[in-house]
Amino acid sequence: MLRLPRLYAILDRSCFSQNEALFSVAQDLASSGVTLIQYRNKSGNARQMLEDARELKRRLGNSVQLIMNDRADLAIVAGFDGVHVGQEDLSPEGARKVIGDKLWLGVSTHNPEQVMEADKTTADYIAVGPVFATASKTNPDPVIGLEGVRRARVLTRKPLVAIGGITRANCLSVLEAGADSVAVISDLLPDPGKSAEAFLRILG
C-alpha cells in the first residue's frame, strides 16, 4: 500500500504567467520539505507541457515525487513518477497500460459511486473533492464537505487525497475526517516556502 505524504502540492500552470515563476515555486516547495508535486496544465499543448515537465524534473531531480495530470504518455517521456487522471480523462486501466505497474496512478472522484468504481481499479490512491468551494476550476463539481470525505473513507482502503479549497485554516479537519493527504493549490502560492512550512507544521 502506497504511503502518501500529508501534503500533496499541485502546481496549476494557469496560476503562472512566466515559466520561471512556475519553476521557482517548485524549487521553493521542495526546499521547504514538500515531497510530492503534481504538474497540472488544462489548457497548454503537449509540447509546452513536456518542456515544463522536463524542466521540473531537471531542477528537482529525485528529491520530489512528480505526478503528471491527465497525460500518461508525457509522464513516461518526462521521467515522472506517476500520472493522475480525472473522470473525463483516460480511464485508470487505460493509463495503467501506458505507465506499467511501477509508476503511481491516482484517480479523481466526486461522489460515493465514483469512489467505489475507483476502488476496483489498479489506482494507487483516490482523490476526492471538492471538499470546500474552490476557485481553481471553471466548472467545479458540487462541494462534498467533510461528510463527503468521511463517506469516501468508509468506501475504500486505498490512500485518500482530499482536494478543493483546502487551506492552512481547515486542513487539519480534513485529515480528521479520514483523508491521508491534502492537495493544495492556491494557499501555497503566497510565499510558497513559508506557506509549505506552515502546512507541514500543522499537518504534523
C-alpha positions as CSV (number, residue, x, y, z in Angstrom):
1,M,0.0,0.0,0.0
2,L,1.3,3.4,-1.0
3,R,2.2,5.8,1.8
4,L,1.4,9.4,0.8
5,P,2.9,12.4,2.4
6,R,0.3,14.5,4.2
7,L,0.8,17.5,1.9
8,Y,0.3,17.0,-1.9
9,A,1.2,20.2,-3.7
10,I,-0.4,20.9,-7.1
11,L,1.2,23.4,-9.5
12,D,-1.5,24.6,-11.8
13,R,0.1,26.2,-14.9
14,S,-2.8,28.7,-15.2
15,C,-1.5,30.3,-12.0
16,F,1.8,31.3,-13.6
17,S,2.2,33.8,-16.4
18,Q,6.0,33.3,-16.5
19,N,7.8,30.0,-16.9
20,E,10.4,30.9,-14.4
21,A,7.8,31.6,-11.7
22,L,6.5,28.0,-12.1
23,F,10.0,26.5,-11.6
24,S,10.9,28.9,-8.8
25,V,7.8,28.0,-6.8
26,A,8.5,24.3,-7.4
27,Q,12.0,24.7,-6.0
28,D,10.8,26.7,-3.0
29,L,8.3,24.0,-2.2
30,A,10.9,21.2,-2.5
31,S,13.4,23.2,-0.3
32,S,10.7,23.6,2.3
33,G,10.1,19.8,2.6
34,V,7.4,19.1,0.1
35,T,8.0,15.6,-1.3
36,L,5.0,15.2,-3.7
37,I,4.1,17.7,-6.5
38,Q,1.6,17.3,-9.3
39,Y,2.0,19.4,-12.5
40,R,-1.4,20.3,-13.9
41,N,-2.0,22.1,-17.2
42,K,-5.5,22.1,-18.6
43,S,-5.0,24.5,-21.5
44,G,-1.5,24.1,-22.8
45,N,-0.4,22.0,-25.7
46,A,1.6,18.8,-25.4
47,R,4.9,20.5,-26.4
48,Q,4.6,23.1,-23.6
49,M,3.6,20.5,-21.1
50,L,6.6,18.3,-21.9
51,E,9.0,21.3,-21.8
52,D,7.7,22.3,-18.4
53,A,7.8,18.7,-17.1
54,R,11.3,18.1,-18.3
55,E,12.5,21.3,-16.7
56,L,10.7,20.4,-13.4
57,K,12.4,17.0,-13.4
58,R,15.8,18.6,-14.2
59,R,15.6,21.1,-11.4
60,L,14.0,18.8,-8.7
61,G,15.7,15.6,-9.6
62,N,14.7,12.7,-7.3
63,S,14.1,14.9,-4.3
64,V,10.3,15.1,-5.1
65,Q,7.8,12.6,-6.5
66,L,6.4,14.2,-9.6
67,I,2.9,13.4,-10.9
68,M,1.6,14.4,-14.3
69,N,-2.0,15.4,-14.6
70,D,-4.0,13.7,-17.3
71,R,-1.2,12.7,-19.7
72,A,0.2,9.2,-19.0
73,D,2.3,9.4,-22.2
74,L,4.0,12.6,-21.1
75,A,4.6,11.2,-17.6
76,I,6.7,8.5,-19.2
77,V,8.6,10.7,-21.6
78,A,9.4,13.3,-18.9
79,G,10.6,10.7,-16.4
80,F,7.8,11.5,-13.9
81,D,6.8,9.1,-11.0
82,G,3.2,8.8,-11.9
83,V,0.0,10.1,-13.5
84,H,-3.3,11.4,-12.2
85,V,-6.5,11.1,-14.2
86,G,-9.9,12.7,-13.9
87,Q,-13.3,11.3,-14.7
88,E,-13.2,12.8,-18.2
89,D,-9.6,11.6,-19.0
90,L,-8.1,8.3,-20.0
91,S,-9.6,5.5,-17.9
92,P,-7.5,4.2,-14.9
93,E,-6.9,1.0,-16.7
94,G,-6.0,2.8,-19.9
95,A,-3.5,4.9,-18.0
96,R,-2.1,1.8,-16.3
97,K,-1.4,0.2,-19.7
98,V,0.6,3.2,-20.7
99,I,2.6,3.6,-17.4
100,G,3.0,0.0,-16.4
101,D,3.0,-1.2,-12.8
102,K,6.0,0.7,-11.5
103,L,4.5,4.3,-11.6
104,W,1.9,5.7,-9.4
105,L,-1.7,6.1,-10.6
106,G,-4.2,8.5,-9.0
107,V,-7.9,8.9,-9.9
108,S,-10.2,11.9,-9.1
109,T,-13.6,11.2,-7.7
110,H,-16.5,13.4,-6.7
111,N,-19.2,11.2,-5.2
112,P,-19.5,7.8,-3.5
113,E,-20.3,5.9,-6.7
114,Q,-17.1,7.1,-8.3
115,V,-15.1,6.3,-5.2
116,M,-16.4,2.7,-5.3
117,E,-15.6,2.4,-9.0
118,A,-12.1,3.8,-8.5
119,D,-11.6,1.3,-5.6
120,K,-12.0,-1.6,-8.1
121,T,-9.2,-0.3,-10.4
122,T,-5.4,-0.6,-10.1
123,A,-5.2,3.1,-8.9
124,D,-2.7,3.5,-6.1
125,Y,-4.6,6.4,-4.5
126,I,-8.0,8.1,-4.8
127,A,-8.6,11.8,-4.8
128,V,-12.0,13.1,-3.6
129,G,-13.5,16.5,-3.7
130,P,-14.1,19.4,-3.9
131,V,-14.2,19.3,-0.1
132,F,-14.7,23.1,0.1
133,A,-15.6,25.7,-2.6
134,T,-12.7,26.1,-5.0
135,A,-11.5,28.8,-7.4
136,S,-9.1,26.6,-9.3
137,K,-11.7,25.1,-11.7
138,T,-14.1,26.9,-14.0
139,N,-16.9,24.4,-13.6
140,P,-16.3,22.6,-10.3
141,D,-18.2,19.6,-9.2
142,P,-20.6,20.0,-6.2
143,V,-18.9,20.6,-2.9
144,I,-18.8,17.3,-0.8
145,G,-17.8,18.8,2.6
146,L,-16.1,16.9,5.4
147,E,-19.0,14.5,5.4
148,G,-18.1,13.5,1.8
149,V,-14.5,12.8,3.0
150,R,-15.9,10.6,5.8
151,R,-18.1,8.7,3.4
152,A,-15.2,8.1,0.9
153,R,-13.1,6.8,3.8
154,V,-15.6,4.1,4.6
155,L,-15.7,3.0,0.9
156,T,-12.0,2.4,0.2
157,R,-8.9,1.3,2.0
158,K,-6.7,2.9,-0.7
159,P,-4.9,6.1,0.3
160,L,-7.3,9.1,0.1
161,V,-6.3,12.5,-1.1
162,A,-8.8,15.3,-0.3
163,I,-8.8,18.3,-2.7
164,G,-10.7,21.6,-3.2
165,G,-10.5,24.8,-1.2
166,I,-8.1,23.4,1.4
167,T,-6.1,25.9,3.4
168,R,-4.0,26.1,6.5
169,A,-7.1,27.0,8.4
170,N,-9.1,23.9,7.5
171,C,-6.5,21.2,6.5
172,L,-6.4,19.5,9.9
173,S,-10.2,19.0,9.9
174,V,-9.9,17.2,6.6
175,L,-7.3,14.8,7.9
176,E,-9.5,14.2,11.0
177,A,-12.4,13.3,8.6
178,G,-10.3,10.5,7.2
179,A,-8.1,11.8,4.4
180,D,-4.5,10.6,4.3
181,S,-3.3,13.6,2.4
182,V,-4.5,17.1,1.4
183,A,-3.9,18.5,-2.1
184,V,-3.3,22.2,-2.1
185,I,-3.1,24.8,-4.9
186,S,-3.9,28.4,-4.1
187,D,-2.9,28.5,-0.4
188,L,0.7,27.5,-1.3
189,L,1.2,30.4,-3.7
190,P,1.7,33.4,-1.3
191,D,5.3,33.0,-0.3
192,P,5.5,29.3,-1.2
193,G,8.4,28.3,1.0
194,K,6.8,29.7,4.2
195,S,3.3,28.5,3.2
196,A,4.6,25.0,2.7
197,E,6.5,25.0,6.0
198,A,3.3,26.2,7.8
199,F,1.2,23.4,6.2
200,L,3.8,20.8,7.2
201,R,3.9,22.1,10.8
202,I,0.1,22.0,11.0
203,L,-0.2,18.5,9.4
204,G,2.5,17.1,11.5
